[in-house]
Amino acid sequence: MKLGFVSAILPDLSLEEVLTFAAETGFDCVELMCWPKGKAERRYAGVTHIDASDFTAADAAEVQALVADTGVEISGLGYYPNPLAPDREAAQVYIDHIKKVIRASAMLEVGVMNTFIGRDWTQSVDDNWPRFEEVWTPLIAFAEEQGVRVGIENCPMLFTADEWPGGKNLAYAPAIWRRMFETIPSDHFGLNYDPSHLLWQQIDYVKPLWAFAERLVHVHAKDARVDQEKLDAVGVLATPLEFHTPKLPGLGDINWGRFFSVLGDTGYDGPVCIEVEDRAYEGSLESRKDALRQSARYLRQFIA
């Protein structure tokens, strides 16, 4: 496996600075954020380390030269909007940019693009399904044409009042993943697997590694701490941040030894990228860099 990080936590650094920091810190790879330039819609969004909007062969050559100079690989290109948003005009903007990021991934010979399925959070999973098929069948066909695998992160995206009650990403649980892959059976359609989102949903975060081994495109390393006293008070129907806190790997409730033991047994040998969303480390750029250094030291005991 290759240890990396998600570049969203370093928005103040240029692409060259991100890759240089990764090399100096001993990382193997980085997942690079590819949001369109402009105002961020939420925390950790709006970060642009590769601008895929008008990406050219010359742009690709420039990025590949930086990769060669630093020796740090690109694990995937990341863009996480809501392409099933009820506002069709906004959704189409997201869909169009997903295609641009897929194309950029192909041009860079990265071959991986990570994103969300999206969802109309006011409707049920069943009511969202026709839109899912309408949007994602052609998107995955396009990814196939480009030779790119799409990794869907399993974050429910229901942390804030405007995302409640259904969340803005359908792909939050194994039963829905099975339905997704039955509907679109392409081997270019898979998961960007984050165990922390299963933990706070009280889903076994190790068992699905076996069931979806062939669908593992990319892995995020983020931890979470569930406060049982708060959960006992508010219950699972509360907004999740009322009873859990995102943490650095090793500072939450994930058993990383067990996780990596099974992940390796499945045959997965791809990237594992640290995703920092721990507010305790967000006070400054140096604190965020320290978060990545600390996480790397911890995870290196599991990744040679």
ZADO-1210 file (C-alpha; in nm, 4 decimals, padded with zeros to 6 digits):
<atoms>
<atom x="00.0000" y="00.0000" z="00.0000" code="MET" pos="1"/>
<atom x="00.1000" y="00.3626" z="-00.0422" code="LYS" pos="2"/>
<atom x="00.0525" y="00.6228" z="00.2301" code="LEU" pos="3"/>
<atom x="-00.0666" y="00.9672" z="00.1307" code="GLY" pos="4"/>
<atom x="-00.2975" y="01.2492" z="00.2312" code="PHE" pos="5"/>
<atom x="-00.5897" y="01.4498" z="00.0974" code="VAL" pos="6"/>
<atom x="-00.4732" y="01.7946" z="-00.0146" code="SER" pos="7"/>
<atom x="-00.7916" y="01.9726" z="00.1044" code="ALA" pos="8"/>
<atom x="-00.6276" y="02.0427" z="00.4418" code="ILE" pos="9"/>
<atom x="-00.3552" y="02.2536" z="00.2756" code="LEU" pos="10"/>
<atom x="-00.5528" y="02.5110" z="00.0737" code="PRO" pos="11"/>
<atom x="-00.2934" y="02.7811" z="00.1387" code="ASP" pos="12"/>
<atom x="-00.0190" y="02.5878" z="-00.0433" code="LEU" pos="13"/>
<atom x="00.0381" y="02.5675" z="-00.4172" code="SER" pos="14"/>
<atom x="00.0534" y="02.2318" z="-00.5947" code="LEU" pos="15"/>
<atom x="00.4324" y="02.2447" z="-00.5970" code="GLU" pos="16"/>
<atom x="00.4387" y="02.3263" z="-00.2248" code="GLU" pos="17"/>
<atom x="00.1985" y="02.0408" z="-00.1461" code="VAL" pos="18"/>
<atom x="00.4077" y="01.7873" z="-00.3349" code="LEU" pos="19"/>
<atom x="00.7318" y="01.9211" z="-00.1853" code="THR" pos="20"/>
<atom x="00.5897" y="01.8945" z="00.1677" code="PHE" pos="21"/>
<atom x="00.4704" y="01.5408" z="00.0907" code="ALA" pos="22"/>
<atom x="00.8175" y="01.4418" z="-00.0304" code="ALA" pos="23"/>
<atom x="00.9935" y="01.5987" z="00.2671" code="GLU" pos="24"/>
<atom x="00.7553" y="01.4235" z="00.5082" code="THR" pos="25"/>
<atom x="00.7978" y="01.0827" z="00.3470" code="GLY" pos="26"/>
<atom x="00.4546" y="01.0434" z="00.1892" code="PHE" pos="27"/>
<atom x="00.4175" y="00.8223" z="-00.1161" code="ASP" pos="28"/>
<atom x="00.1205" y="00.9982" z="-00.2743" code="CYS" pos="29"/>
<atom x="-00.1390" y="01.2781" z="-00.2495" code="VAL" pos="30"/>
<atom x="-00.5054" y="01.2966" z="-00.3488" code="GLU" pos="31"/>
<atom x="-00.5286" y="01.6363" z="-00.5171" code="LEU" pos="32"/>
<atom x="-00.8398" y="01.8512" z="-00.4916" code="MET" pos="33"/>
<atom x="-00.9877" y="01.9786" z="-00.8157" code="CYS" pos="34"/>
<atom x="-01.2723" y="02.2116" z="-00.7224" code="TRP" pos="35"/>
<atom x="-01.3496" y="02.4881" z="-00.9728" code="PRO" pos="36"/>
<atom x="-01.1906" y="02.8104" z="-00.8602" code="LYS" pos="37"/>
<atom x="-01.4290" y="03.0215" z="-00.6534" code="GLY" pos="38"/>
<atom x="-01.5968" y="03.0403" z="-00.3156" code="LYS" pos="39"/>
<atom x="-01.6044" y="02.7241" z="-00.1047" code="ALA" pos="40"/>
<atom x="-01.9502" y="02.5792" z="-00.0421" code="GLU" pos="41"/>
<atom x="-01.8528" y="02.4180" z="00.2898" code="ARG" pos="42"/>
<atom x="-01.5520" y="02.3259" z="00.5036" code="ARG" pos="43"/>
<atom x="-01.2813" y="02.1372" z="00.3122" code="TYR" pos="44"/>
<atom x="-01.4421" y="02.2264" z="-00.0211" code="ALA" pos="45"/>
<atom x="-01.3377" y="02.4789" z="-00.2813" code="GLY" pos="46"/>
<atom x="-00.9706" y="02.3735" z="-00.2791" code="VAL" pos="47"/>
<atom x="-00.8044" y="02.3797" z="-00.6197" code="THR" pos="48"/>
<atom x="-00.4639" y="02.2166" z="-00.6495" code="HIS" pos="49"/>
<atom x="-00.5374" y="02.1158" z="-01.0078" code="ILE" pos="50"/>
<atom x="-00.7746" y="02.3310" z="-01.2115" code="ASP" pos="51"/>
<atom x="-00.9535" y="02.0833" z="-01.4378" code="ALA" pos="52"/>
<atom x="-01.1788" y="02.3464" z="-01.5944" code="SER" pos="53"/>
<atom x="-00.9657" y="02.3993" z="-01.9062" code="ASP" pos="54"/>
<atom x="-00.6990" y="02.1384" z="-01.8504" code="PHE" pos="55"/>
<atom x="-00.4606" y="02.1021" z="-02.1442" code="THR" pos="56"/>
<atom x="-00.1815" y="01.8684" z="-02.2483" code="ALA" pos="57"/>
<atom x="00.0643" y="02.1409" z="-02.1468" code="ALA" pos="58"/>
<atom x="-00.0958" y="02.1567" z="-01.8010" code="ASP" pos="59"/>
<atom x="-00.0680" y="01.7791" z="-01.7710" code="ALA" pos="60"/>
<atom x="00.2998" y="01.7888" z="-01.8676" code="ALA" pos="61"/>
<atom x="00.3669" y="02.0567" z="-01.6052" code="GLU" pos="62"/>
<atom x="00.1981" y="01.8525" z="-01.3306" code="VAL" pos="63"/>
<atom x="00.3767" y="01.5345" z="-01.4377" code="GLN" pos="64"/>
<atom x="00.7097" y="01.7176" z="-01.4215" code="ALA" pos="65"/>
<atom x="00.6375" y="01.8180" z="-01.0590" code="LEU" pos="66"/>
<atom x="00.5463" y="01.4580" z="-00.9795" code="VAL" pos="67"/>
<atom x="00.8714" y="01.3370" z="-01.1335" code="ALA" pos="68"/>
<atom x="01.0791" y="01.6004" z="-00.9528" code="ASP" pos="69"/>
<atom x="00.9321" y="01.5270" z="-00.6092" code="THR" pos="70"/>
<atom x="00.8835" y="01.1523" z="-00.6454" code="GLY" pos="71"/>
<atom x="00.5332" y="01.1805" z="-00.4977" code="VAL" pos="72"/>
<atom x="00.2552" y="01.0107" z="-00.6930" code="GLU" pos="73"/>
<atom x="-00.0997" y="01.1375" z="-00.7418" code="ILE" pos="74"/>
<atom x="-00.3322" y="00.8816" z="-00.5813" code="SER" pos="75"/>
<atom x="-00.6408" y="01.0321" z="-00.7424" code="GLY" pos="76"/>
<atom x="-00.8132" y="01.3559" z="-00.8297" code="LEU" pos="77"/>
<atom x="-01.0848" y="01.4620" z="-00.5848" code="GLY" pos="78"/>
<atom x="-01.4018" y="01.6677" z="-00.6320" code="TYR" pos="79"/>
<atom x="-01.6968" y="01.6147" z="-00.3959" code="TYR" pos="80"/>
<atom x="-02.0134" y="01.8057" z="-00.4964" code="PRO" pos="81"/>
<atom x="-02.3806" y="01.6986" z="-00.5073" code="ASN" pos="82"/>
<atom x="-02.4589" y="01.5964" z="-00.8667" code="PRO" pos="83"/>
<atom x="-02.8095" y="01.4844" z="-00.7665" code="LEU" pos="84"/>
<atom x="-02.9037" y="01.8196" z="-00.6133" code="ALA" pos="85"/>
<atom x="-03.2727" y="01.9076" z="-00.6562" code="PRO" pos="86"/>
<atom x="-03.1677" y="02.2281" z="-00.8346" code="ASP" pos="87"/>
<atom x="-03.1115" y="02.0763" z="-01.1790" code="ARG" pos="88"/>
<atom x="-02.9135" y="02.3728" z="-01.3065" code="GLU" pos="89"/>
<atom x="-02.6692" y="02.3564" z="-01.0164" code="ALA" pos="90"/>
<atom x="-02.6490" y="01.9767" z="-01.0469" code="ALA" pos="91"/>
<atom x="-02.5553" y="02.0049" z="-01.4138" code="GLN" pos="92"/>
<atom x="-02.2650" y="02.2347" z="-01.3256" code="VAL" pos="93"/>
<atom x="-02.1385" y="01.9662" z="-01.0865" code="TYR" pos="94"/>
<atom x="-02.1886" y="01.6883" z="-01.3413" code="ILE" pos="95"/>
<atom x="-02.0010" y="01.8799" z="-01.6084" code="ASP" pos="96"/>
<atom x="-01.7077" y="01.9406" z="-01.3753" code="HIS" pos="97"/>
<atom x="-01.6966" y="01.5758" z="-01.2659" code="ILE" pos="98"/>
<atom x="-01.6442" y="01.4905" z="-01.6330" code="LYS" pos="99"/>
<atom x="-01.3658" y="01.7478" z="-01.6564" code="LYS" pos="100"/>
<atom x="-01.1911" y="01.5962" z="-01.3542" code="VAL" pos="101"/>
<atom x="-01.2285" y="01.2466" z="-01.5016" code="ILE" pos="102"/>
<atom x="-01.0740" y="01.3731" z="-01.8242" code="ARG" pos="103"/>
<atom x="-00.7875" y="01.5399" z="-01.6354" code="ALA" pos="104"/>
<atom x="-00.7231" y="01.2144" z="-01.4491" code="SER" pos="105"/>
<atom x="-00.6938" y="01.0353" z="-01.7820" code="ALA" pos="106"/>
<atom x="-00.4609" y="01.3003" z="-01.9239" code="MET" pos="107"/>
<atom x="-00.2370" y="01.2717" z="-01.6174" code="LEU" pos="108"/>
<atom x="-00.2451" y="00.8908" z="-01.6412" code="GLU" pos="109"/>
<atom x="-00.3649" y="00.8806" z="-01.2802" code="VAL" pos="110"/>
<atom x="-00.6690" y="00.6682" z="-01.3594" code="GLY" pos="111"/>
<atom x="-00.8677" y="00.7496" z="-01.0425" code="VAL" pos="112"/>
<atom x="-01.1276" y="01.0193" z="-00.9742" code="MET" pos="113"/>
<atom x="-01.2966" y="01.0394" z="-00.6308" code="ASN" pos="114"/>
<atom x="-01.6343" y="01.2014" z="-00.5637" code="THR" pos="115"/>
<atom x="-01.9850" y="01.1670" z="-00.4139" code="PHE" pos="116"/>
<atom x="-02.2965" y="01.0131" z="-00.5713" code="ILE" pos="117"/>
<atom x="-02.5051" y="01.3055" z="-00.4440" code="GLY" pos="118"/>
<atom x="-02.8655" y="01.3071" z="-00.3254" code="ARG" pos="119"/>
<atom x="-03.1827" y="01.5112" z="-00.2913" code="ASP" pos="120"/>
<atom x="-03.1755" y="01.5113" z="00.0887" code="TRP" pos="121"/>
<atom x="-03.5510" y="01.5734" z="00.1163" code="THR" pos="122"/>
<atom x="-03.6384" y="01.2426" z="-00.0530" code="GLN" pos="123"/>
<atom x="-03.5941" y="00.8745" z="00.0197" code="SER" pos="124"/>
<atom x="-03.3296" y="00.6501" z="-00.1345" code="VAL" pos="125"/>
<atom x="-03.5947" y="00.4927" z="-00.3597" code="ASP" pos="126"/>
<atom x="-03.7180" y="00.8320" z="-00.4746" code="ASP" pos="127"/>
<atom x="-03.3597" y="00.9330" z="-00.5577" code="ASN" pos="128"/>
<atom x="-03.2881" y="00.6187" z="-00.7565" code="TRP" pos="129"/>
<atom x="-03.4225" y="00.7313" z="-01.0975" code="PRO" pos="130"/>
<atom x="-03.1954" y="01.0392" z="-01.0809" code="ARG" pos="131"/>
<atom x="-02.9041" y="00.8197" z="-00.9759" code="PHE" pos="132"/>
<atom x="-02.9487" y="00.6046" z="-01.2867" code="GLU" pos="133"/>
<atom x="-03.0055" y="00.9060" z="-01.5105" code="GLU" pos="134"/>
<atom x="-02.6885" y="01.0828" z="-01.3956" code="VAL" pos="135"/>
<atom x="-02.4466" y="00.8045" z="-01.3148" code="TRP" pos="136"/>
<atom x="-02.5021" y="00.5592" z="-01.5997" code="THR" pos="137"/>
<atom x="-02.3562" y="00.8033" z="-01.8565" code="PRO" pos="138"/>
<atom x="-02.0920" y="00.9327" z="-01.6124" code="LEU" pos="139"/>
<atom x="-01.9523" y="00.5838" z="-01.5556" code="ILE" pos="140"/>
<atom x="-01.9715" y="00.5124" z="-01.9291" code="ALA" pos="141"/>
<atom x="-01.7635" y="00.8275" z="-01.9830" code="PHE" pos="142"/>
<atom x="-01.5140" y="00.7148" z="-01.7163" code="ALA" pos="143"/>
<atom x="-01.4820" y="00.3802" z="-01.8939" code="GLU" pos="144"/>
<atom x="-01.4061" y="00.5569" z="-02.2210" code="GLU" pos="145"/>
<atom x="-01.1362" y="00.7591" z="-02.0447" code="GLN" pos="146"/>
<atom x="-00.9895" y="00.4554" z="-01.8672" code="GLY" pos="147"/>
<atom x="-01.0596" y="00.6081" z="-01.5246" code="VAL" pos="148"/>
<atom x="-01.2009" y="00.4356" z="-01.2152" code="ARG" pos="149"/>
<atom x="-01.4455" y="00.6430" z="-01.0092" code="VAL" pos="150"/>
<atom x="-01.4203" y="00.6013" z="-00.6321" code="GLY" pos="151"/>
<atom x="-01.7333" y="00.7035" z="-00.4416" code="ILE" pos="152"/>
<atom x="-01.6713" y="00.8115" z="-00.0839" code="GLU" pos="153"/>
<atom x="-01.9187" y="00.6647" z="00.1664" code="ASN" pos="154"/>
<atom x="-01.9802" y="00.9861" z="00.3615" code="CYS" pos="155"/>
<atom x="-02.3538" y="01.0475" z="00.4255" code="PRO" pos="156"/>
<atom x="-02.3080" y="01.4280" z="00.4123" code="MET" pos="157"/>
<atom x="-02.5769" y="01.5054" z="00.6704" code="LEU" pos="158"/>
<atom x="-02.3783" y="01.6995" z="00.9277" code="PHE" pos="159"/>
<atom x="-02.5483" y="02.0398" z="00.9030" code="THR" pos="160"/>
<atom x="-02.9083" y="02.1594" z="00.9147" code="ALA" pos="161"/>
<atom x="-02.9208" y="02.2223" z="00.5393" code="ASP" pos="162"/>
<atom x="-02.8199" y="01.8578" z="00.4770" code="GLU" pos="163"/>
<atom x="-03.0790" y="01.7099" z="00.7117" code="TRP" pos="164"/>
<atom x="-03.2621" y="01.4703" z="00.7144" code="PRO" pos="165"/>
<atom x="-03.1395" y="01.2543" z="00.4245" code="GLY" pos="166"/>
<atom x="-02.7882" y="01.3804" z="00.3631" code="GLY" pos="167"/>
<atom x="-02.6371" y="01.4786" z="00.0304" code="LYS" pos="168"/>
<atom x="-02.4723" y="01.1490" z="-00.0650" code="ASN" pos="169"/>
<atom x="-02.6653" y="00.8278" z="-00.1283" code="LEU" pos="170"/>
<atom x="-02.3675" y="00.5952" z="-00.0915" code="ALA" pos="171"/>
<atom x="-02.3489" y="00.5745" z="00.2868" code="TYR" pos="172"/>
<atom x="-02.4126" y="00.2039" z="00.3599" code="ALA" pos="173"/>
<atom x="-02.3292" y="-00.1419" z="00.2199" code="PRO" pos="174"/>
<atom x="-02.6880" y="-00.2240" z="00.1165" code="ALA" pos="175"/>
<atom x="-02.6918" y="00.0868" z="-00.1034" code="ILE" pos="176"/>
<atom x="-02.3475" y="00.0073" z="-00.2470" code="TRP" pos="177"/>
<atom x="-02.4750" y="-00.3352" z="-00.3526" code="ARG" pos="178"/>
<atom x="-02.7731" y="-00.1748" z="-00.5243" code="ARG" pos="179"/>
<atom x="-02.5481" y="00.0819" z="-00.6957" code="MET" pos="180"/>
<atom x="-02.3156" y="-00.1835" z="-00.8350" code="PHE" pos="181"/>
<atom x="-02.6031" y="-00.4071" z="-00.9434" code="GLU" pos="182"/>
<atom x="-02.7545" y="-00.1132" z="-01.1297" code="THR" pos="183"/>
<atom x="-02.4205" y="-00.0084" z="-01.2849" code="ILE" pos="184"/>
<atom x="-02.1980" y="-00.3191" z="-01.2850" code="PRO" pos="185"/>
<atom x="-01.8970" y="-00.1524" z="-01.4494" code="SER" pos="186"/>
<atom x="-01.5577" y="-00.2302" z="-01.2963" code="ASP" pos="187"/>
<atom x="-01.4797" y="00.1421" z="-01.3378" code="HIS" pos="188"/>
<atom x="-01.7305" y="00.2145" z="-01.0594" code="PHE" pos="189"/>
<atom x="-01.6073" y="00.1620" z="-00.7035" code="GLY" pos="190"/>
<atom x="-01.5513" y="00.2963" z="-00.3545" code="LEU" pos="191"/>
<atom x="-01.3272" y="00.5520" z="-00.1910" code="ASN" pos="192"/>
<atom x="-01.3585" y="00.3730" z="00.1424" code="TYR" pos="193"/>
<atom x="-01.3590" y="00.5729" z="00.4676" code="ASP" pos="194"/>
<atom x="-01.4086" y="00.3549" z="00.7788" code="PRO" pos="195"/>
<atom x="-01.4864" y="00.6495" z="01.0081" code="SER" pos="196"/>
<atom x="-01.8273" y="00.7101" z="00.8490" code="HIS" pos="197"/>
<atom x="-01.9287" y="00.3499" z="00.9142" code="LEU" pos="198"/>
<atom x="-01.8062" y="00.3667" z="01.2741" code="LEU" pos="199"/>
<atom x="-02.0365" y="00.6480" z="01.3839" code="TRP" pos="200"/>
<atom x="-02.3284" y="00.4864" z="01.1981" code="GLN" pos="201"/>
<atom x="-02.2601" y="00.1772" z="01.4152" code="GLN" pos="202"/>
<atom x="-02.1846" y="-00.0339" z="01.1066" code="ILE" pos="203"/>
<atom x="-01.8978" y="-00.2840" z="01.1136" code="ASP" pos="204"/>
<atom x="-01.6244" y="-00.0960" z="00.9256" code="TYR" pos="205"/>
<atom x="-01.4131" y="-00.4072" z="00.8568" code="VAL" pos="206"/>
<atom x="-01.6653" y="-00.6636" z="00.7282" code="LYS" pos="207"/>
<atom x="-01.7461" y="-00.4716" z="00.4037" code="PRO" pos="208"/>
<atom x="-01.3776" y="-00.4844" z="00.3041" code="LEU" pos="209"/>
<atom x="-01.4285" y="-00.8505" z="00.2152" code="TRP" pos="210"/>
<atom x="-01.7650" y="-00.8055" z="00.0452" code="ALA" pos="211"/>
<atom x="-01.6463" y="-00.5118" z="-00.1674" code="PHE" pos="212"/>
<atom x="-01.2798" y="-00.6018" z="-00.2133" code="ALA" pos="213"/>
<atom x="-01.3031" y="-00.5738" z="-00.5917" code="GLU" pos="214"/>
<atom x="-01.4648" y="-00.2302" z="-00.5626" code="ARG" pos="215"/>
<atom x="-01.1932" y="-00.0682" z="-00.3509" code="LEU" pos="216"/>
<atom x="-01.0503" y="00.2083" z="-00.5685" code="VAL" pos="217"/>
<atom x="-00.9044" y="00.4321" z="-00.2960" code="HIS" pos="218"/>
<atom x="-00.9034" y="00.4478" z="00.0861" code="VAL" pos="219"/>
<atom x="-00.9301" y="00.7453" z="00.3230" code="HIS" pos="220"/>
<atom x="-00.7714" y="00.7228" z="00.6685" code="ALA" pos="221"/>
<atom x="-00.9819" y="00.9285" z="00.9066" code="LYS" pos="222"/>
<atom x="-01.0767" y="00.8393" z="01.2619" code="ASP" pos="223"/>
<atom x="-01.3814" y="00.9298" z="01.4714" code="ALA" pos="224"/>
<atom x="-01.4655" y="00.9335" z="01.8407" code="ARG" pos="225"/>
<atom x="-01.8210" y="00.8497" z="01.9445" code="VAL" pos="226"/>
<atom x="-01.9308" y="01.0047" z="02.2737" code="ASP" pos="227"/>
<atom x="-02.1562" y="00.7352" z="02.4183" code="GLN" pos="228"/>
<atom x="-02.3033" y="00.9652" z="02.6822" code="GLU" pos="229"/>
<atom x="-02.4126" y="01.2133" z="02.4165" code="LYS" pos="230"/>
<atom x="-02.5406" y="00.9339" z="02.1927" code="LEU" pos="231"/>
<atom x="-02.7450" y="00.7990" z="02.4828" code="ASP" pos="232"/>
<atom x="-02.8977" y="01.1460" z="02.5212" code="ALA" pos="233"/>
<atom x="-02.9756" y="01.2324" z="02.1569" code="VAL" pos="234"/>
<atom x="-02.9926" y="00.8961" z="01.9743" code="GLY" pos="235"/>
<atom x="-02.8902" y="00.8031" z="01.6219" code="VAL" pos="236"/>
<atom x="-03.1559" y="01.0279" z="01.4650" code="LEU" pos="237"/>
<atom x="-02.9728" y="01.3396" z="01.5835" code="ALA" pos="238"/>
<atom x="-02.7361" y="01.5207" z="01.3507" code="THR" pos="239"/>
<atom x="-02.4159" y="01.3126" z="01.3733" code="PRO" pos="240"/>
<atom x="-02.1896" y="01.5868" z="01.5069" code="LEU" pos="241"/>
<atom x="-02.4070" y="01.5917" z="01.8190" code="GLU" pos="242"/>
<atom x="-02.2533" y="01.2604" z="01.9237" code="PHE" pos="243"/>
<atom x="-01.9300" y="01.2070" z="01.7304" code="HIS" pos="244"/>
<atom x="-01.6100" y="01.3972" z="01.6519" code="THR" pos="245"/>
<atom x="-01.3765" y="01.3466" z="01.3523" code="PRO" pos="246"/>
<atom x="-01.0230" y="01.2759" z="01.4752" code="LYS" pos="247"/>
<atom x="-00.6760" y="01.1983" z="01.3434" code="LEU" pos="248"/>
<atom x="-00.5937" y="00.8296" z="01.2915" code="PRO" pos="249"/>
<atom x="-00.5145" y="00.6783" z="01.6308" code="GLY" pos="250"/>
<atom x="-00.7082" y="00.9389" z="01.8294" code="LEU" pos="251"/>
<atom x="-01.0543" y="00.7921" z="01.7794" code="GLY" pos="252"/>
<atom x="-01.2305" y="00.4574" z="01.8077" code="ASP" pos="253"/>
<atom x="-01.1092" y="00.2836" z="01.4891" code="ILE" pos="254"/>
<atom x="-00.9003" y="-00.0281" z="01.5502" code="ASN" pos="255"/>
<atom x="-00.6452" y="00.0441" z="01.2780" code="TRP" pos="256"/>
<atom x="-00.4506" y="-00.2781" z="01.3336" code="GLY" pos="257"/>
<atom x="-00.7635" y="-00.4835" z="01.2660" code="ARG" pos="258"/>
<atom x="-00.8585" y="-00.2606" z="00.9726" code="PHE" pos="259"/>
<atom x="-00.5217" y="-00.2901" z="00.7970" code="PHE" pos="260"/>
<atom x="-00.4944" y="-00.6600" z="00.8751" code="SER" pos="261"/>
<atom x="-00.8117" y="-00.7286" z="00.6787" code="VAL" pos="262"/>
<atom x="-00.7472" y="-00.4626" z="00.4130" code="LEU" pos="263"/>
<atom x="-00.4165" y="-00.6319" z="00.3309" code="GLY" pos="264"/>
<atom x="-00.5761" y="-00.9768" z="00.3298" code="ASP" pos="265"/>
<atom x="-00.8261" y="-00.8635" z="00.0653" code="THR" pos="266"/>
<atom x="-00.5354" y="-00.7971" z="-00.1699" code="GLY" pos="267"/>
<atom x="-00.5684" y="-00.4210" z="-00.1656" code="TYR" pos="268"/>
<atom x="-00.2354" y="-00.2560" z="-00.2445" code="ASP" pos="269"/>
<atom x="-00.3476" y="00.0934" z="-00.3455" code="GLY" pos="270"/>
<atom x="-00.3334" y="00.4340" z="-00.1779" code="PRO" pos="271"/>
<atom x="-00.4413" y="00.5069" z="00.1785" code="VAL" pos="272"/>
<atom x="-00.4762" y="00.8841" z="00.2166" code="CYS" pos="273"/>
<atom x="-00.5015" y="01.0624" z="00.5508" code="ILE" pos="274"/>
<atom x="-00.7991" y="01.2982" z="00.5604" code="GLU" pos="275"/>
<atom x="-00.7617" y="01.5627" z="00.8304" code="VAL" pos="276"/>
<atom x="-01.0915" y="01.6974" z="00.9657" code="GLU" pos="277"/>
<atom x="-00.9842" y="01.7234" z="01.3291" code="ASP" pos="278"/>
<atom x="-01.0640" y="02.0749" z="01.4536" code="ARG" pos="279"/>
<atom x="-00.8056" y="02.0417" z="01.7306" code="ALA" pos="280"/>
<atom x="-00.5350" y="02.0717" z="01.4633" code="TYR" pos="281"/>
<atom x="-00.6777" y="02.3487" z="01.2464" code="GLU" pos="282"/>
<atom x="-00.5431" y="02.6574" z="01.4244" code="GLY" pos="283"/>
<atom x="-00.2647" y="02.7254" z="01.1757" code="SER" pos="284"/>
<atom x="-00.0924" y="02.5900" z="00.8661" code="LEU" pos="285"/>
<atom x="00.1849" y="02.4478" z="01.0832" code="GLU" pos="286"/>
<atom x="-00.0712" y="02.2715" z="01.3051" code="SER" pos="287"/>
<atom x="-00.2307" y="02.1151" z="00.9989" code="ARG" pos="288"/>
<atom x="00.1097" y="02.0026" z="00.8755" code="LYS" pos="289"/>
<atom x="00.1773" y="01.8582" z="01.2206" code="ASP" pos="290"/>
<atom x="-00.1524" y="01.6686" z="01.1954" code="ALA" pos="291"/>
<atom x="-00.0294" y="01.5020" z="00.8772" code="LEU" pos="292"/>
<atom x="00.3119" y="01.4266" z="01.0263" code="ARG" pos="293"/>
<atom x="00.1573" y="01.2778" z="01.3408" code="GLN" pos="294"/>
<atom x="-00.0904" y="01.0699" z="01.1414" code="SER" pos="295"/>
<atom x="00.1857" y="00.9410" z="00.9150" code="ALA" pos="296"/>
<atom x="00.3990" y="00.8343" z="01.2114" code="ARG" pos="297"/>
<atom x="00.1049" y="00.6441" z="01.3558" code="TYR" pos="298"/>
<atom x="-00.0029" y="00.4738" z="01.0310" code="LEU" pos="299"/>
<atom x="00.3479" y="00.3745" z="00.9255" code="ARG" pos="300"/>
<atom x="00.3336" y="00.0904" z="01.1783" code="GLN" pos="301"/>
<atom x="00.0733" y="-00.0690" z="00.9502" code="PHE" pos="302"/>
<atom x="00.2070" y="00.0346" z="00.6071" code="ILE" pos="303"/>
<atom x="00.5653" y="-00.0594" z="00.5270" code="ALA" pos="304"/>
</atoms>
